[in-house]
Amino acid sequence: MSGGGANTNAYAGAANALTGAGNATTGAINAYSNVPTIASGMPTYMNPYTNEVIGNATNDVNRLTQMQQQQNAANAARSGAFGGSRHGLVEATTNSEAQRNIGNLSGDLRMQGFNNAANLSGQDISNRFTGAGGMLSGAGTLANLGTSAFNMGNTLESNQYNRGMDQQRMEQQRLNDAMAMFTNYTGAPNNYLQMLTGALSGSPLANATTTTGSYKPGVMDFLSLAAGLKGL
């Protein structure tokens, strides 16, 4: 994979992660905004059979009350008090106890249904808050991933730039070396001529004159010149 492709993938991954973080944050905000109160959520969790249960329990109590009234009448008849004030007092007491039992039973059942609905509504709210918190946490994770991917892209871009600069310096050094070699090559004849001229200037032949009675070079002079040229 080329450096440019890696950079593109890193930046694309960063963009996707940051987009996902934004969507998760929006979802969390919506979740927090739509959380109901306990009271508004209770109807959803009220037992729809509460009234039916209360009705059945009331019928059971009334049936037991009737049975008890029949027993009271039989007892009053055996004692010769049937229809008297004492019999009436016993019946009133039985009815009062029956109504009290029905009221207690109905109240307990409704309170139980109320508490269950309130608890379930509270749990629902808690779950919604937990879900929204999880979405926010996920948004934070996605944001961190996006930042990491973005930093990775920057690192790859920087490394690619540094490699390019290294290659440029190497190419420049090659050009400099080639220019130096070319300069040495093109200047070699001139340098050689200068060296030859310098060698000849130090030879006795260079100081010889043509005036009458002047010094005439001999064999040793030519041998010295040859030795000097050989040393070049």
C-alpha positions as a Markdown table, in Angstrom:
| # | Residue | x | y | z |
|---|---|---|---|---|
| 1 | Met | 0.0 | 0.0 | 0.0 |
| 2 | Ser | 1.4 | 3.4 | -1.0 |
| 3 | Gly | 1.9 | 6.2 | 1.6 |
| 4 | Gly | -0.8 | 8.3 | -0.1 |
| 5 | Gly | -3.3 | 5.4 | 0.1 |
| 6 | Ala | -2.5 | 4.9 | 3.8 |
| 7 | Asn | -3.0 | 8.6 | 4.5 |
| 8 | Thr | -6.4 | 8.6 | 2.7 |
| 9 | Asn | -7.6 | 5.5 | 4.6 |
| 10 | Ala | -6.5 | 7.0 | 7.9 |
| 11 | Tyr | -8.3 | 10.3 | 7.2 |
| 12 | Ala | -11.4 | 8.5 | 5.9 |
| 13 | Gly | -11.4 | 6.3 | 9.1 |
| 14 | Ala | -11.1 | 9.4 | 11.2 |
| 15 | Ala | -14.0 | 11.1 | 9.4 |
| 16 | Asn | -16.2 | 8.0 | 9.8 |
| 17 | Ala | -15.4 | 7.7 | 13.5 |
| 18 | Leu | -16.1 | 11.3 | 14.1 |
| 19 | Thr | -19.4 | 11.1 | 12.2 |
| 20 | Gly | -20.3 | 8.0 | 14.3 |
| 21 | Ala | -19.4 | 10.0 | 17.4 |
| 22 | Gly | -21.7 | 12.8 | 16.4 |
| 23 | Asn | -24.6 | 10.4 | 15.6 |
| 24 | Ala | -24.1 | 8.7 | 19.0 |
| 25 | Thr | -24.1 | 12.0 | 20.8 |
| 26 | Thr | -27.3 | 13.0 | 19.0 |
| 27 | Gly | -28.9 | 9.7 | 19.9 |
| 28 | Ala | -27.9 | 10.1 | 23.6 |
| 29 | Ile | -29.3 | 13.7 | 23.7 |
| 30 | Asn | -32.6 | 12.4 | 22.2 |
| 31 | Ala | -32.6 | 9.5 | 24.7 |
| 32 | Tyr | -32.2 | 11.9 | 27.6 |
| 33 | Ser | -34.8 | 14.2 | 26.2 |
| 34 | Asn | -37.4 | 11.5 | 25.9 |
| 35 | Val | -37.0 | 9.9 | 29.3 |
| 36 | Pro | -40.4 | 10.1 | 31.0 |
| 37 | Thr | -41.1 | 10.8 | 34.6 |
| 38 | Ile | -42.1 | 7.9 | 36.9 |
| 39 | Ala | -45.7 | 9.1 | 37.1 |
| 40 | Ser | -46.1 | 9.4 | 33.3 |
| 41 | Gly | -44.6 | 6.0 | 32.8 |
| 42 | Met | -46.7 | 4.2 | 35.5 |
| 43 | Pro | -49.8 | 3.6 | 33.3 |
| 44 | Thr | -47.7 | 1.5 | 31.0 |
| 45 | Tyr | -46.9 | -0.9 | 33.9 |
| 46 | Met | -50.2 | -0.9 | 35.8 |
| 47 | Asn | -51.7 | -4.4 | 36.0 |
| 48 | Pro | -54.8 | -4.4 | 33.8 |
| 49 | Tyr | -56.3 | -7.2 | 35.8 |
| 50 | Thr | -56.2 | -5.4 | 39.2 |
| 51 | Asn | -59.9 | -4.5 | 39.0 |
| 52 | Glu | -60.8 | -8.0 | 38.0 |
| 53 | Val | -58.8 | -9.4 | 41.0 |
| 54 | Ile | -60.4 | -7.0 | 43.4 |
| 55 | Gly | -63.9 | -7.9 | 42.0 |
| 56 | Asn | -63.2 | -11.6 | 42.5 |
| 57 | Ala | -61.9 | -11.0 | 46.0 |
| 58 | Thr | -65.0 | -8.9 | 46.8 |
| 59 | Asn | -67.3 | -11.7 | 45.6 |
| 60 | Asp | -65.4 | -14.2 | 47.8 |
| 61 | Val | -65.7 | -11.9 | 50.9 |
| 62 | Asn | -69.4 | -11.4 | 50.2 |
| 63 | Arg | -70.0 | -15.1 | 49.8 |
| 64 | Leu | -68.2 | -15.7 | 53.1 |
| 65 | Thr | -70.2 | -13.0 | 54.7 |
| 66 | Gln | -73.5 | -14.5 | 53.6 |
| 67 | Met | -72.4 | -17.8 | 55.0 |
| 68 | Gln | -71.5 | -16.2 | 58.2 |
| 69 | Gln | -74.9 | -14.4 | 58.4 |
| 70 | Gln | -76.6 | -17.7 | 57.9 |
| 71 | Gln | -74.6 | -19.1 | 60.7 |
| 72 | Asn | -75.5 | -16.1 | 62.9 |
| 73 | Ala | -79.2 | -16.5 | 62.2 |
| 74 | Ala | -79.0 | -20.2 | 63.1 |
| 75 | Asn | -77.3 | -19.4 | 66.3 |
| 76 | Ala | -79.8 | -16.7 | 67.1 |
| 77 | Ala | -82.7 | -19.1 | 66.4 |
| 78 | Arg | -81.3 | -21.8 | 68.7 |
| 79 | Ser | -80.9 | -19.2 | 71.5 |
| 80 | Gly | -84.4 | -17.7 | 70.9 |
| 81 | Ala | -82.8 | -14.4 | 70.0 |
| 82 | Phe | -83.6 | -14.5 | 66.2 |
| 83 | Gly | -84.9 | -11.1 | 65.1 |
| 84 | Gly | -84.0 | -9.4 | 68.3 |
| 85 | Ser | -81.6 | -6.6 | 69.0 |
| 86 | Arg | -78.8 | -8.9 | 69.8 |
| 87 | His | -79.2 | -10.8 | 66.5 |
| 88 | Gly | -79.3 | -7.4 | 64.7 |
| 89 | Leu | -76.1 | -6.4 | 66.4 |
| 90 | Val | -74.3 | -9.6 | 65.4 |
| 91 | Glu | -75.4 | -9.1 | 61.8 |
| 92 | Ala | -74.2 | -5.5 | 61.7 |
| 93 | Thr | -70.9 | -6.5 | 63.1 |
| 94 | Thr | -70.5 | -9.2 | 60.5 |
| 95 | Asn | -71.3 | -6.8 | 57.7 |
| 96 | Ser | -69.0 | -4.2 | 59.1 |
| 97 | Glu | -66.1 | -6.6 | 59.3 |
| 98 | Ala | -66.8 | -7.8 | 55.8 |
| 99 | Gln | -66.8 | -4.3 | 54.3 |
| 100 | Arg | -63.6 | -3.5 | 56.3 |
| 101 | Asn | -62.0 | -6.7 | 54.9 |
| 102 | Ile | -63.1 | -5.8 | 51.4 |
| 103 | Gly | -61.7 | -2.3 | 51.8 |
| 104 | Asn | -58.4 | -3.5 | 53.1 |
| 105 | Leu | -58.1 | -6.1 | 50.4 |
| 106 | Ser | -58.9 | -3.6 | 47.7 |
| 107 | Gly | -56.5 | -1.0 | 49.1 |
| 108 | Asp | -53.7 | -3.6 | 49.4 |
| 109 | Leu | -54.2 | -4.8 | 45.9 |
| 110 | Arg | -54.2 | -1.3 | 44.4 |
| 111 | Met | -51.2 | -0.3 | 46.5 |
| 112 | Gln | -49.4 | -3.3 | 45.4 |
| 113 | Gly | -50.2 | -2.5 | 41.7 |
| 114 | Phe | -49.2 | 1.1 | 42.3 |
| 115 | Asn | -45.8 | 0.2 | 43.8 |
| 116 | Asn | -45.1 | -2.4 | 41.1 |
| 117 | Ala | -45.9 | 0.1 | 38.4 |
| 118 | Ala | -43.8 | 2.8 | 40.1 |
| 119 | Asn | -40.8 | 0.4 | 40.5 |
| 120 | Leu | -41.0 | -0.8 | 36.9 |
| 121 | Ser | -41.3 | 2.8 | 35.6 |
| 122 | Gly | -38.3 | 3.8 | 37.7 |
| 123 | Gln | -36.4 | 0.8 | 36.3 |
| 124 | Asp | -37.3 | 1.9 | 32.8 |
| 125 | Ile | -36.0 | 5.4 | 33.4 |
| 126 | Ser | -32.8 | 4.0 | 34.9 |
| 127 | Asn | -32.3 | 1.8 | 31.9 |
| 128 | Arg | -32.9 | 4.6 | 29.6 |
| 129 | Phe | -30.4 | 6.8 | 31.4 |
| 130 | Thr | -27.9 | 3.9 | 31.4 |
| 131 | Gly | -28.5 | 3.4 | 27.6 |
| 132 | Ala | -28.0 | 7.1 | 27.0 |
| 133 | Gly | -24.8 | 7.1 | 29.1 |
| 134 | Gly | -23.6 | 4.1 | 27.1 |
| 135 | Met | -24.2 | 6.0 | 23.9 |
| 136 | Leu | -22.3 | 9.0 | 25.2 |
| 137 | Ser | -19.5 | 6.7 | 26.3 |
| 138 | Gly | -19.5 | 5.1 | 22.8 |
| 139 | Ala | -19.4 | 8.6 | 21.3 |
| 140 | Gly | -16.4 | 9.4 | 23.4 |
| 141 | Thr | -14.7 | 6.2 | 22.2 |
| 142 | Leu | -15.5 | 6.9 | 18.6 |
| 143 | Ala | -14.2 | 10.5 | 19.0 |
| 144 | Asn | -10.9 | 9.1 | 20.4 |
| 145 | Leu | -10.6 | 6.6 | 17.6 |
| 146 | Gly | -11.2 | 9.4 | 15.1 |
| 147 | Thr | -8.5 | 11.6 | 16.7 |
| 148 | Ser | -6.1 | 8.6 | 16.7 |
| 149 | Ala | -6.8 | 7.9 | 13.1 |
| 150 | Phe | -6.3 | 11.6 | 12.2 |
| 151 | Asn | -3.0 | 11.7 | 14.1 |
| 152 | Met | -2.0 | 8.5 | 12.3 |
| 153 | Gly | -2.7 | 10.2 | 9.0 |
| 154 | Asn | -0.6 | 13.2 | 10.0 |
| 155 | Thr | 2.2 | 10.9 | 11.1 |
| 156 | Leu | 2.1 | 9.1 | 7.8 |
| 157 | Glu | 2.0 | 12.4 | 5.9 |
| 158 | Ser | 5.0 | 13.7 | 7.9 |
| 159 | Asn | 7.0 | 10.4 | 7.4 |
| 160 | Gln | 6.2 | 10.5 | 3.7 |
| 161 | Tyr | 7.4 | 14.1 | 3.5 |
| 162 | Asn | 10.6 | 13.3 | 5.4 |
| 163 | Arg | 11.3 | 10.4 | 3.0 |
| 164 | Gly | 10.8 | 12.7 | 0.1 |
| 165 | Met | 13.2 | 15.2 | 1.5 |
| 166 | Asp | 15.8 | 12.5 | 2.2 |
| 167 | Gln | 15.4 | 11.3 | -1.4 |
| 168 | Gln | 15.8 | 14.9 | -2.7 |
| 169 | Arg | 19.0 | 15.4 | -0.6 |
| 170 | Met | 20.4 | 12.1 | -2.0 |
| 171 | Glu | 19.6 | 13.1 | -5.6 |
| 172 | Gln | 21.1 | 16.6 | -5.0 |
| 173 | Gln | 24.3 | 14.9 | -3.6 |
| 174 | Arg | 24.5 | 12.7 | -6.7 |
| 175 | Leu | 24.2 | 15.7 | -8.9 |
| 176 | Asn | 26.9 | 17.5 | -6.9 |
| 177 | Asp | 29.2 | 14.5 | -7.2 |
| 178 | Ala | 28.5 | 14.2 | -10.9 |
| 179 | Met | 29.2 | 17.9 | -11.4 |
| 180 | Ala | 32.5 | 17.6 | -9.5 |
| 181 | Met | 33.5 | 14.6 | -11.6 |
| 182 | Phe | 32.6 | 16.5 | -14.8 |
| 183 | Thr | 34.6 | 19.6 | -13.6 |
| 184 | Asn | 37.6 | 17.5 | -12.8 |
| 185 | Tyr | 37.3 | 15.7 | -16.2 |
| 186 | Thr | 37.0 | 18.9 | -18.3 |
| 187 | Gly | 39.8 | 20.6 | -16.3 |
| 188 | Ala | 42.2 | 17.7 | -16.5 |
| 189 | Pro | 44.0 | 18.8 | -19.8 |
| 190 | Asn | 44.5 | 22.3 | -18.5 |
| 191 | Asn | 45.8 | 21.0 | -15.1 |
| 192 | Tyr | 48.1 | 18.7 | -16.9 |
| 193 | Leu | 49.4 | 21.5 | -19.1 |
| 194 | Gln | 50.0 | 23.7 | -16.1 |
| 195 | Met | 51.9 | 20.8 | -14.4 |
| 196 | Leu | 54.0 | 20.3 | -17.5 |
| 197 | Thr | 54.7 | 24.0 | -17.8 |
| 198 | Gly | 55.8 | 24.1 | -14.1 |
| 199 | Ala | 58.1 | 21.1 | -14.6 |
| 200 | Leu | 59.7 | 22.7 | -17.6 |
| 201 | Ser | 60.1 | 26.0 | -15.8 |
| 202 | Gly | 62.3 | 24.3 | -13.3 |
| 203 | Ser | 64.5 | 22.6 | -15.9 |
| 204 | Pro | 67.9 | 24.0 | -16.8 |
| 205 | Leu | 66.8 | 24.2 | -20.4 |
| 206 | Ala | 64.3 | 26.8 | -19.5 |
| 207 | Asn | 67.2 | 29.1 | -18.4 |
| 208 | Ala | 69.4 | 28.5 | -21.4 |
| 209 | Thr | 70.3 | 31.5 | -23.6 |
| 210 | Thr | 71.4 | 31.8 | -27.3 |
| 211 | Thr | 74.0 | 34.5 | -26.8 |
| 212 | Thr | 77.6 | 33.9 | -27.9 |
| 213 | Gly | 79.6 | 32.1 | -25.2 |
| 214 | Ser | 76.4 | 31.1 | -23.3 |
| 215 | Tyr | 75.7 | 27.7 | -21.7 |
| 216 | Lys | 74.8 | 24.9 | -24.0 |
| 217 | Pro | 72.8 | 22.0 | -22.6 |
| 218 | Gly | 74.3 | 18.6 | -22.5 |
| 219 | Val | 73.2 | 15.0 | -22.3 |
| 220 | Met | 72.7 | 15.2 | -18.5 |
| 221 | Asp | 70.4 | 18.2 | -18.9 |
| 222 | Phe | 68.1 | 16.2 | -21.2 |
| 223 | Leu | 68.2 | 13.2 | -18.8 |
| 224 | Ser | 67.2 | 15.5 | -15.9 |
| 225 | Leu | 64.3 | 16.8 | -18.0 |
| 226 | Ala | 63.2 | 13.3 | -18.9 |
| 227 | Ala | 63.3 | 12.2 | -15.2 |
| 228 | Gly | 61.2 | 15.2 | -14.3 |
| 229 | Leu | 58.6 | 14.4 | -16.9 |
| 230 | Lys | 58.5 | 10.8 | -15.8 |
| 231 | Gly | 57.7 | 11.9 | -12.3 |
| 232 | Leu | 54.6 | 13.8 | -13.3 |
